Amino acid sequence: MRKEYTQFEWSPQVEEDCRRLVRLAVAEDLDRGHDWTTLALAPADATAAAHVVVRKQGVICGLEAARTTLHEMSAQAEWHPLAKDGDELKEGDFAARIAGSARDLLTAERILLNFIGRLSGIATLTRQYVSAIAGTSARIYDTRKTTPGWRRLEKYAVRCGGGNNHRGGLYDGILIKDNHLALGRQRIKGPRYKPAEAVLLARQFLAEHFAGDPRMAAMMLEVEVDTLIQLDAVLPTAPDIILLDNMKPKQLREAVFRRNLSTLPIELEASGGVNLETVRAIAETGVDRISVGALTHSAVCLDVALDWEI
């Protein structure tokens, strides 16, 4: 069974992140005041109902966040999902129905839709990447290029779109990148670390600091290389993953060939220059993982709205 970074499903931890974001969103929208428009026009005892409608085809995500939003805002409303996070909906489909206090629904409307639109946009883009490499052995992964405060929610959305989660944070494994190699020896004014040397030092660190904790001592260990010469040097150190940075398909294919010759259970991850036009060719080289920062930093919100029942 392959080792993996933390994979984010809806959980108490993700829900608590959502609650914190809802509190911030409420502070943005209401400050220390009220929804004056709604107070002026909606009677205190008025009730209303509406459907969450998808204006453009996509993968719905954020329905759990919407439920949490209503609860956190103490909205007097009943939430009835008509789909589940991860479902693909067509233009015009209803994702949920909401009914209750008209004042509460009007006040919560934009916050609720912002969560659904943002998370659905990520899930939809992820599904496009996953579909683009269908039939290959590669898997799509996100990165840490996330919106501050939203990371667990955005990674949850990637999972709903069929993708996989790379590191949840700096706590979630060791990933030796070029900057670590470049800066690692500055304090002794020596040459930069070589990738293979850095892997051995990291493994020694884990063994010494987590001697009594086998789980932590065996945490994920990944290292970045940008040449085939570096790859050849790193392979014998047997990290869990070797990240192949900005390599062209021809180089990736050769890297896979060399990894296969080693017979070591090392996964290869392609990163850099990945978009919907290039991802298929990258996947067909035989790499195991493709990390795509665009899943979270470039996703466009899915167009969702409330259709009020009149």
Backbone torsions as a table, in degrees:
resi	resn	phi	psi	omega
1	MET	NA	130.6	-176.2
2	ARG	-72.9	148.4	173.9
3	LYS	-76.2	153.4	-176.3
4	GLU	-148.2	152.0	171.4
5	TYR	-71.3	171.8	178.2
6	THR	-58.4	131.8	176.6
7	GLN	-108.2	130.3	-170.4
8	PHE	-99.1	114.1	169.1
9	GLU	-107.3	174.5	176.0
10	TRP	-67.1	127.4	-172.6
11	SER	-150.4	168.7	175.9
12	PRO	-56.1	-34.8	179.2
13	GLN	-67.5	-45.1	177.7
14	VAL	-65.4	-40.5	179.2
15	GLU	-63.2	-38.7	179.2
16	GLU	-66.3	-38.8	173.9
17	ASP	-58.2	-43.3	179.4
18	CYS	-60.8	-43.2	-179.7
19	ARG	-62.3	-40.6	178.7
20	ARG	-63.9	-40.3	179.3
21	LEU	-68.1	-36.6	177.3
22	VAL	-63.0	-42.3	179.7
23	ARG	-62.1	-39.3	176.8
24	LEU	-66.3	-41.6	-179.6
25	ALA	-64.2	-39.1	177.7
26	VAL	-64.3	-41.1	178.5
27	ALA	-63.0	-37.3	177.9
28	GLU	-65.6	-43.0	-172.1
29	ASP	-81.5	-36.6	-173.9
30	LEU	-110.7	-14.8	-175.4
31	ASP	48.7	-127.4	175.9
32	ARG	-107.1	17.4	-177.8
33	GLY	-108.0	-141.1	-175.7
34	HIS	-142.1	171.7	171.8
35	ASP	-81.6	85.8	-171.1
36	TRP	-63.7	-35.3	180.0
37	THR	-61.2	-46.6	-179.5
38	THR	-66.6	-41.0	178.6
39	LEU	-62.9	-33.9	-178.7
40	ALA	-73.3	-31.8	-169.6
41	LEU	-112.2	-24.0	-176.4
42	ALA	-103.5	120.3	176.9
43	PRO	-58.9	148.9	-176.3
44	ALA	-59.5	-30.7	-176.1
45	ASP	-99.5	7.6	-177.8
46	ALA	-71.6	142.9	174.6
47	THR	-118.4	161.0	-178.2
48	ALA	-156.3	166.8	176.8
49	ALA	-145.3	150.7	-179.3
50	ALA	-154.7	159.3	173.7
51	HIS	-108.3	142.0	167.8
52	VAL	-81.3	115.3	-175.6
53	VAL	-113.4	142.0	178.3
54	VAL	-92.3	120.5	-178.2
55	ARG	-86.7	-13.9	179.6
56	LYS	-144.9	142.7	-178.5
57	GLN	-57.6	138.7	178.1
58	GLY	179.5	-177.2	179.0
59	VAL	-94.2	120.5	-178.1
60	ILE	-78.0	139.5	176.9
61	CYS	-156.4	143.5	-179.2
62	GLY	111.1	3.9	178.7
63	LEU	-67.8	-35.9	174.1
64	GLU	-66.6	-38.5	178.3
65	ALA	-65.4	-35.6	178.6
66	ALA	-64.8	-42.3	177.8
67	ARG	-60.4	-44.4	179.2
68	THR	-63.7	-38.4	179.2
69	THR	-59.7	-48.6	-179.4
70	LEU	-62.3	-39.8	179.5
71	HIS	-66.9	-44.9	-178.2
72	GLU	-64.8	-32.3	179.6
73	MET	-86.7	3.4	-179.3
74	SER	54.4	37.2	-179.2
75	ALA	-72.3	134.7	174.6
76	GLN	-82.9	83.1	-174.2
77	ALA	-153.2	149.9	175.1
78	GLU	-104.9	131.9	-176.2
79	TRP	-109.2	122.1	-178.1
80	HIS	-124.0	95.6	178.4
81	PRO	-67.4	139.1	177.5
82	LEU	-110.1	1.6	175.9
83	ALA	-148.8	-179.2	175.8
84	LYS	-130.0	154.8	178.9
85	ASP	-53.7	129.5	-178.1
86	GLY	103.9	-11.6	177.4
87	ASP	-75.8	142.9	174.7
88	GLU	-92.7	124.5	-177.6
89	LEU	-115.4	150.7	178.0
90	LYS	-90.9	162.2	175.5
91	GLU	-55.5	127.8	179.6
92	GLY	94.7	-10.4	178.9
93	ASP	-69.4	149.6	174.3
94	PHE	-92.8	133.6	178.0
95	ALA	-98.2	-26.1	-177.9
96	ALA	-166.1	163.3	172.1
97	ARG	-124.3	141.4	-179.3
98	ILE	-132.4	137.2	-178.1
99	ALA	-145.7	143.7	178.1
100	GLY	157.0	-148.8	-178.9
101	SER	-58.3	123.7	179.9
102	ALA	-60.0	-40.8	179.6
103	ARG	-61.3	-45.2	-178.2
104	ASP	-66.5	-39.4	179.8
105	LEU	-65.4	-43.5	-179.7
106	LEU	-65.2	-36.8	-179.0
107	THR	-71.9	-36.1	-176.7
108	ALA	-86.6	-12.4	-169.6
109	GLU	-51.9	-55.5	-173.2
110	ARG	-68.9	-40.3	178.9
111	ILE	-61.2	-46.3	-179.9
112	LEU	-59.9	-47.2	-178.2
113	LEU	-69.3	-31.5	177.2
114	ASN	-61.8	-42.4	178.1
115	PHE	-64.0	-48.3	-178.0
116	ILE	-64.4	-44.2	-177.9
117	GLY	-63.4	-45.5	-179.0
118	ARG	-64.6	-50.0	-176.6
119	LEU	-69.2	-35.4	177.5
120	SER	-67.5	-35.1	177.2
121	GLY	-62.1	-41.4	178.5
122	ILE	-66.9	-45.7	179.6
123	ALA	-61.8	-38.8	-179.7
124	THR	-67.0	-45.7	178.8
125	LEU	-64.4	-41.1	178.1
126	THR	-59.4	-44.5	179.4
127	ARG	-59.6	-35.8	178.4
128	GLN	-63.6	-41.4	177.9
129	TYR	-67.9	-43.5	179.7
130	VAL	-61.7	-42.1	178.9
131	SER	-65.7	-34.4	-177.2
132	ALA	-65.9	-24.5	-178.5
133	ILE	-110.1	13.5	-179.2
134	ALA	-55.0	137.0	179.8
135	GLY	94.1	-11.6	174.6
136	THR	-96.5	174.3	179.2
137	SER	-93.4	1.6	-177.3
138	ALA	-80.6	157.8	177.4
139	ARG	-126.1	147.4	-179.4
140	ILE	-93.0	133.9	179.4
141	TYR	-126.7	149.9	173.3
142	ASP	-86.8	-170.6	178.9
143	THR	-136.4	-170.7	175.1
144	ARG	-90.3	12.0	177.8
145	LYS	-82.5	70.7	-173.6
146	THR	-118.5	166.8	176.4
147	THR	-72.7	125.7	-179.5
148	PRO	-51.4	130.0	-179.3
149	GLY	89.5	-20.0	-176.1
150	TRP	-101.9	3.4	-166.2
151	ARG	-55.7	-51.4	-176.5
152	ARG	-63.9	-38.6	178.0
153	LEU	-64.6	-43.2	-178.6
154	GLU	-68.2	-37.4	176.6
155	LYS	-69.1	-34.0	172.8
156	TYR	-60.2	-41.5	179.3
157	ALA	-63.9	-37.8	176.0
158	VAL	-60.1	-42.8	178.0
159	ARG	-62.1	-40.4	179.1
160	CYS	-64.7	-27.5	177.3
161	GLY	-83.2	-2.2	178.4
162	GLY	98.1	3.8	178.9
163	GLY	-89.7	-178.2	-179.8
164	ASN	-119.9	156.7	-178.9
165	ASN	-97.7	125.7	167.6
166	HIS	-77.1	-164.6	-174.0
167	ARG	-51.0	134.4	174.1
168	GLY	-70.9	-25.8	179.8
169	GLY	-178.3	-177.4	-179.3
170	LEU	-63.3	-21.3	179.1
171	TYR	-74.1	-16.0	-164.6
172	ASP	-99.7	54.3	179.1
173	GLY	112.0	173.8	178.0
174	ILE	-108.6	125.2	176.2
175	LEU	-128.9	106.1	-177.6
176	ILE	-88.2	112.2	-179.0
177	LYS	-109.8	176.6	-173.3
178	ASP	-57.9	-37.6	-179.3
179	ASN	-66.4	-32.7	175.3
180	HIS	-65.6	-39.8	179.3
181	LEU	-66.8	-39.6	-176.8
182	ALA	-71.2	-36.1	-173.2
183	LEU	-99.9	-12.0	-171.0
184	GLY	-55.5	-30.7	-175.6
185	ARG	-111.1	11.6	-177.0
186	GLN	-58.2	-36.0	-175.0
187	ARG	-65.6	-21.3	177.1
188	ILE	-113.7	11.3	176.6
189	LYS	52.2	39.2	177.3
190	GLY	-101.2	-177.3	177.6
191	PRO	-70.5	163.5	179.4
192	ARG	-64.6	154.0	175.1
193	TYR	-63.8	146.6	166.0
194	LYS	-88.9	147.2	-176.5
195	PRO	-53.6	-43.9	-179.0
196	ALA	-63.2	-41.2	178.2
197	GLU	-62.4	-41.4	-178.9
198	ALA	-64.8	-38.0	177.8
199	VAL	-61.4	-45.4	-179.1
200	LEU	-64.8	-38.7	177.9
201	LEU	-66.3	-40.6	179.1
202	ALA	-65.1	-41.7	179.8
203	ARG	-65.7	-37.8	176.7
204	GLN	-63.7	-42.1	177.6
205	PHE	-58.2	-46.9	-178.9
206	LEU	-62.7	-42.2	-179.2
207	ALA	-64.0	-38.2	-177.0
208	GLU	-77.5	-40.5	-173.9
209	HIS	-85.4	-19.9	-177.3
210	PHE	-127.0	39.9	-178.6
211	ALA	-59.1	-32.0	-178.7
212	GLY	-97.2	7.1	-176.9
213	ASP	-133.8	86.0	-175.7
214	PRO	-56.0	-33.7	-179.0
215	ARG	-64.3	-46.5	179.6
216	MET	-70.0	-36.7	179.7
217	ALA	-63.3	-25.0	-178.0
218	ALA	-102.9	21.1	-179.7
219	MET	-59.7	159.5	-178.9
220	MET	-55.6	137.7	178.9
221	LEU	-131.0	116.8	-176.7
222	GLU	-128.1	145.9	179.4
223	VAL	-137.1	143.6	-179.8
224	GLU	-94.0	136.8	171.2
225	VAL	-131.6	154.0	177.7
226	ASP	-127.0	8.9	174.6
227	THR	-140.4	158.7	177.7
228	LEU	-70.7	-27.9	176.2
229	ILE	-63.7	-44.1	176.7
230	GLN	-63.3	-39.5	178.7
231	LEU	-58.7	-47.2	-179.6
232	ASP	-59.2	-36.7	-179.3
233	ALA	-73.7	-32.8	-176.0
234	VAL	-80.9	-33.1	-174.3
235	LEU	-50.1	-45.7	-178.7
236	PRO	-64.1	-19.3	179.9
237	THR	-80.6	-10.8	172.7
238	ALA	52.8	56.1	169.6
239	PRO	-67.7	166.4	178.2
240	ASP	-68.0	-39.8	-177.5
241	ILE	-138.2	141.0	169.5
242	ILE	-114.5	122.2	180.0
243	LEU	-89.7	120.9	-179.3
244	LEU	-96.8	104.3	-169.8
245	ASP	-89.4	122.0	173.1
246	ASN	54.1	40.1	176.4
247	MET	-92.8	145.1	176.5
248	LYS	-76.5	159.9	-179.0
249	PRO	-51.3	-39.2	179.3
250	LYS	-61.3	-42.1	178.0
251	GLN	-68.2	-39.6	179.5
252	LEU	-62.0	-41.1	-179.9
253	ARG	-63.0	-40.5	178.7
254	GLU	-68.1	-38.1	177.9
255	ALA	-62.0	-42.5	178.1
256	VAL	-62.7	-42.5	178.5
257	PHE	-59.0	-45.5	-178.4
258	ARG	-68.9	-38.2	176.0
259	ARG	-62.4	-43.5	-178.8
260	ASN	-63.6	-36.3	176.9
261	LEU	-62.6	-31.7	-177.9
262	SER	-71.4	-21.9	-176.7
263	THR	59.9	13.6	179.1
264	LEU	-85.6	146.6	-178.8
265	PRO	-79.8	63.1	-179.0
266	ILE	-108.3	131.7	176.6
267	GLU	-93.1	145.6	179.0
268	LEU	-108.7	132.4	-178.4
269	GLU	-118.6	125.6	175.7
270	ALA	-92.6	137.5	-179.5
271	SER	-147.4	144.6	177.9
272	GLY	98.0	129.9	178.1
273	GLY	70.6	23.2	-177.5
274	VAL	-96.1	125.5	171.8
275	ASN	-146.7	-179.3	-175.6
276	LEU	-66.4	-20.0	178.4
277	GLU	-83.2	-27.4	-175.1
278	THR	-103.9	-16.5	-168.0
279	VAL	-65.5	-33.3	-179.4
280	ARG	-64.5	-46.1	179.8
281	ALA	-62.7	-36.5	178.2
282	ILE	-66.1	-44.7	-178.8
283	ALA	-62.9	-35.7	-176.7
284	GLU	-72.8	-6.9	175.8
285	THR	-75.3	-16.2	179.9
286	GLY	102.8	2.6	177.1
287	VAL	-64.6	156.9	-176.3
288	ASP	-89.1	-33.2	-172.6
289	ARG	-133.1	145.4	173.0
290	ILE	-131.9	117.0	-179.8
291	SER	-96.3	135.4	-171.7
292	VAL	-132.7	104.0	178.4
293	GLY	-64.1	-27.7	-177.1
294	ALA	-61.6	-24.0	-178.7
295	LEU	-53.0	-37.9	-177.6
296	THR	-109.7	-34.0	-175.7
297	HIS	-87.3	-11.2	-177.4
298	SER	-128.6	9.2	179.7
299	ALA	-70.2	139.5	176.9
300	VAL	-96.5	134.2	-179.5
301	CYS	-56.4	137.7	173.8
302	LEU	-74.0	139.8	-177.7
303	ASP	-78.3	107.1	176.4
304	VAL	-126.8	154.7	-176.8
305	ALA	-150.8	170.1	170.8
306	LEU	-100.8	123.4	171.4
307	ASP	-98.1	111.2	-175.3
308	TRP	-79.5	139.9	176.2
309	GLU	-84.1	118.7	-177.1
310	ILE	-100.9	NA	NA
